[in-house]
Amino acid sequence: MNAPNLSGLNLVRYGAERDKRILDAIARHKALTTEQIATLYFPFPTGLRKAQARLSSLVGRKKLKAPVRFSIHSTSIYYDGKQPAQLEHLVDVNWHYVWFEKQLTTGQRIYLWERHKDFGILECDALVGIQSKLANEIWWYFIEMERETDHGEFDKIRKYNKLFESQETTLGGHWWWRHVGRFPKVIITCLTENYRQKVLRHIHEENWSNLRFEVKLLSEIIKEAKT
């Protein structure tokens, strides 16, 4: 979903089309925050305030449910239908979609964004394909959003290496696999620097197949998305 090109429309039609895209995005992603919507659809200095006003208007017109918040100081979260399970985790994962969207350059588009892709050995938080028409290829990524509240030992590095070793049987039956030139990069996102260092140690010790891992902080993802 590239940022909408609505030039040439009058203000009324522009606003109506943008409202439709916002509602479609909330339905597609299950939950988006005011900040995420502002970053995607109001990319200008007063965009957050404008987004708040438009979202309040949509709630007032009963196009959207009233939002929820994690705390009185946190951003509002808008969702479609029943409140999704693991709402905080979903919001964090969706920041990656916003981040990818804002990183796109001329000739690029998000070819695939699919959450909770189960491959038997593991279930990634999201599978992403970025298509480049200029390079005539698709770049693939697995997304893992790690929270310090996640239970159990951290075994994602070992599991991705096992997935790589069995890729022809575990991945070969998926339609998107025929478009993959090399095993996707794995982006692991953490909430704290301490946890990031823990993940990096696991990569150093357990990445026997030399897979491509990138470990980021969620704060970095959000900052880069907004830049």
Order of alpha helices (4+ residues) and beta strands (2+ residues): alpha-beta-alpha-alpha-beta-alpha-beta-beta-beta-alpha-alpha-beta-alpha-beta-alpha
